[in-house]
Amino acid sequence: MASLLFLAALAIVAPLAEAHFTFVRVKHGGEWKNPLQYIRNKTSPYDEQAYYESNFLYRYYNWPTYSIDRPESIRCGRGNMDHANVTEVLTVKAGDEVEIAQQRSEPDEWTDDQFFNCTDGYGTCYHQDGWYQDFNHPGPLLVHLSKVPDGQNITTYDGTGDWVKIHTVGIESAKPLNWKLYTRTPPHLTFKIPPQTPSGQYLMRMDVIWSGMTDEYIKIGEAGSLGQMYPSCAQLNIVSDSTAPFPKGVKIPEIFDPYAPGMTTTYEMYNMQSLDANYTYPGGDLWDGEKFVEDKPVAAA
């Protein structure tokens, strides 16, 4: 296994491009809620801790998060705990459908017409003919739930408990390799809270991961790169008739280590030339409400 000592330096190139995105809005009961009403905000600019002798510490609002960053940044976004107490808690029923939406503009650039009366009922708008609110890089959407431990409150819970993946939006076709989100008009990001989810307070983590790239193994230098993450967390109160315990899940940030499944791909997959034969979506197995299943692409050739 190669050392990660200098991988941090490889992350520098990403922010040189245009800003990326942040999940800022949720729809429930047929109604889009106000931006950041139920989703923890992020702190920007933000200084990350120094890992692996990196001097790349600062991040702005829509910039990626990396495995070299603080654990709390990887869980729910940079400085999210500073905003938890002013974030409302959305009450939903187990089995309810929710939708989420991202925004590519910085908060100080937000205007009403970026969020309201959007084409086709989207929760955010990107005002250019033929576009809605696009994702500007490939990768899967992952949604996880983390139940607040007994005796704690969601406004003070930092996500150090278990996380269970409940939804993935991934590859549409393998030949050519095509990601469902990587388009000018991405699909609505709609999913259901599993009906078997027990009552309680939960963090709902939303993320799109652009996996890192390597040749035969993670290398130092031009042949390797760190995956990019864009996490945000909504605060939920789930009401349920289920008496089953919430299953044990994975830990974050450990599941997003560069060596974890799905976090690093070959050069060919990174460049959307072909699907790796052993590729698994990041973030652990998928919970279907009854059991965990391996989360691998089911794509047409």
Buried (B, 14 or more C-beta within 10 A) or exposed (E): EBEBEEBBBBBEEBBEEEBBBBBBBBBBEEEBBEBBBBBBBBBBEBEBEEBEEBEBBEBBBBBBBBBBBBBBBBBBBBBBBEBBEEBBBBBBBBBBEBBBBBBBBEBEEBEEEBBEEBEEEBBBBBEEEEBBBBBBBBBBBBBBBBBBEEEEEBBEBBBEBBBBBBBBBBBBBBEEBBBBBBBEEBEBBEBBBBBBBBBBBBBBBBBBBBBBBBEEEBBBEEBBBBBBBBBBBBBBBBBBEBEEEBBEBBBBBEBBBBEBBBBBBBEBBBEEEEBBEEBBBBBBBBBEBEEBEEBBBEBEE
